[in-house]
Amino acid sequence: MASELRTKAFWRAVVAEFFAMILFIFISIGSALGFMFPLQSNTTTPRTQDNVKVSLAFGLAIATMAQSVGHISGAHLNPAVTVGLLLSCQISILRAIMYVIAQCLGAIVATAILFGVTSSLPNNKLGLNELSKGINAGQGLGIEIFATLQLVLCVLATTDRRRTDISGSAPLAIGLSVALGHLLAIDYTGCGINPARSFGSAVVTSKFADHWIFWVGPIIGGVSASLIYDFILAPRTSDFSDRMKVWTGGQVEEYDLDADDSRVEMKPK
């Protein structure tokens, strides 16, 4: 693990996760809050949130950030994705921990900036994830698990370098998967498939009711996707000792994490 800490590529990747997360959260949640600022000439009140607009904003923001920093950090931008790729032995434990910290800090910073921009809004929840009326914790947890499972499965499949049949854009495919997850989950939970994004809103608003759902659900979804893909759909040939080398040292043939010109899992074909 210490060898990774001594490389510039490692710290560039952590900083990339932090800054990309700031941009992602600001664009996506800012888009969701926009409906609360109707034009002065618009006399129809109140306006309602457009779920398709918000879903596309989240999806396109992820696709854009993945294209921008994917060659630097892999553009995980989601602790559930990081956990899934950790279990898939594509990153080390140290890198996973640092990525999650960077993602959470980036989400807090972006949400705090949005709070300043939208301070004039009454009852501003800053995109806080909450269970909809009539949805209990178990139901909300199930929605989050399945919405995240399809996302992480898409990440694993589109970034699998063993494949030779992918000719399109991996970032775009992942972005569309994010949009799909939001189309499913917004009406139930506000869509918390990204624990760091949920954490940022909870910290800035100091509201943590049912917040555990937006960590446990996505993490279960990410773990499930990794196990399904790596052991059932597309089994890897590496044995346990090889996996341990990746987790402890980040050494793997197709992901040279120690090299200064490291290119990791979200690089499109």
N, C-alpha and C positions, 0 to 999 in steps of 0.2 A: 504493500500500500504506500509506503514511504516513497517509492520510486515515482509514483504518479504525482505526488505533491511537489516534486522537484522539477516538473516539466511545465513550460509555458503553455503548452497546449491544454493541459488540465485546467489551469486557472482561466485561460481564455474561454474555455467551454462553460465554466461556472458563471463567469461574467455574462456570457452570451445568454444563458438561461435567465439570468436576472433581468437584463435589459429587454429581451424579447418578451418576457412575461409582463413587464410594465406596459409595453406597447399593446400586447394582446388584450390585457384587461381594460386598458383605457379605451380602446376602440370598441370592444365588444359590449362591455357594460355601458359605456357612453351611448352606444346605439340603442340599447334597451331603455335607457332613461330619457332618450330624446322625445318620446311621445308625450312626456309630461310638460314639454315646452311648445304648446300650440302657437301657430302664427297669430299675430294680433288681428289680422284680417279674417281669421277663421272663427266664425261665430258658433260653430258646432261644438258643444261641450257635453260631457268630457270626451276626449279622444281615447281610444283603446289601443293597447299594445298590439302590434302586428307580429305574431309568432314567427311567420316566415321571414320577415325582415331580420328579427333578432337571431334566428337560427342561421341565416346566411351570413350575418355579421360575425358570429362566432366561428363558423366554418371557414369563411374566406380569410379571417384574421389569422387563424391557425395555419392555413395553407400558405399565406404570405410570409409569416414568420418562419415556417419550416423551410421555405425556399431561401429565405434570407440568412438563417443561421444554422440550417441543417448540416452544412459541411463543417461547422465549428463544434457544435455540441450534440448534434442529433435532433435538436429542437423538440425535446420531450414536452416541456411546458405543462406538465401534468404529473403529479406524484403517482397516479395510478399507472400511467404509461411507463414511468421510471421503474416502478416495482415489477411490472410485467416484463420489461427488458432485462431487469436484474435476474429474475427467475429464469429467463431465457438465456442467461449467461452471455449477454452482450456488453455488460458493463460491470465494474467492480462494486463492491459494497460501499467503499469510500466515495466513489463517484456518485452513486445513488443517493447517499446521505447529503452530500454537498449540493446536488441538483435539487433535492426537495427543499432544503433550506433556502436556496437561491430563488426557487419558484414561489415559496411562501412570502419571502421578503419583497419580491417584485410585485406580488399581488397586493400586499399591504400598501406599498408606496403608490401604486397606480390608483387604488381605491381612495387613498387619502387625497391624491391630486383631484380625483373626480369629485370628492366631497367639497373641495374648494370651488370647483367649477360650477357645481350644482347646488351650492349652499342656499340658494333662494327657494328651492323646492320645499313645499311643506311635506312632512312625513316621509322624508327621503330615506329609503332603506338601502340605497346603493347596490341594488341587485341581490339583496340578501335572499338566500335559498330558504324556503319555508314549505311545510306540507300544506297542500291545498285543503280547503274545508271538505270533510268527509273522507280524507285519506289518513289512515293510521300509520304508525311508524313501520310496521311490517310491510305494508303495501308500498310505502315510499322507498324502503330499503330494496324491495324487489325491483322497482322501476330503475333505481340507480345501478343495481347490479347488472341488469340486462343492457341498459343504455351504454354502460362502460365496457361491458364484455365485447360488444360488437365493435367498439372503437379500438380497443387494444388488439383484438383479433385482426382488424384491418391494418394496424400499424405493423404487427408481426408479419403478416402476409405480404404487404407491399414493400417491406424493407428486407425481406429474406433474400440474401445474395446468392442463395443456391438456385433461385428461380431464373429462368432464361426467357420466360414468356411475357414479361412485363415491358411494354413499350411506352406506356403513358407516364403521367407525372404522379409520383408517390405523394408529394405534399398535397396535391389537389384531391387525390383519393382520400387521404386522411382528413382533409378539411371537409369534404362531403360527408364523411362518417361522423364528424363532430356535429355538423348541421343536422344529420339524421337523428342523432341522439337527442338534440334539443327539440326537434319536432315531436319526438316521443314524450319527453319528460317535462317540458315546460309547464304544461297544464297540471301536472301532478305535484312536482316538487320545485319548480323553477329551474330544474336541470342542474344538478350538482355533480356531474360526472368528472369535474376537476376539483379535487379537494383544496388545492391552493387558492383557486378562484373563490370558493366558498369561504375559506378561512379569512381572506382579505376583507370581505364584506362583514363577516362576523366580528373581526377585531375592530374595525373602524366604527361600526355601529354599536359595539359592545352587546350584541345579542347572539346568544349561543343556544337558544332553544332548539332541541333536536339536531344540533350541529353534528353529533356523532354519526348520524345517518350519512352525511356527506363526506365522511372519511371511510367508514366501514363498507358502505355499499360500493363505491368505486374501487377500493382496494380488493375486495372480494372479486369484483368483476375483472380487474386486471390480473389477479392471480389465476382465476379460472381460465381466462383466455390463454395465458401462457401455458398452463398445464394441458389444455385441450390441443393447442397448436403444436407444442413441442413433443408431446408424448402420444398423441392420437392422430392428428391430421398430417403432420410433417415431422416425424421423429428425427431427432439429431443423433449422430453416431458417437458423439463425445461421451466418454465415461465420466464417473463422478470426480476422479482426480483432476481431469481437465477442467471441469466446471469449477472446482475449488481454486485452481490456478487463476481463473478469470476473476472470481469473486474477491480473491485476496490481492492479486497483482495486476489485474486488468490485462493480462497477456492472452491474446487469442489471435490466430493467424489472420482472419479476415477483418478484425477490428484492432489495429495496432494502436492501442490507447496511449502508449508511452511515447510514440513518435511525435516530434514537434509539428509535423504536417498531418496529424491524425485526422482521419475521415471516418465518421461513425455512422450509425445505422439508418439515419434518415436521408442519406444522400441519394437522390433519384438516379435511376439507371441512365 
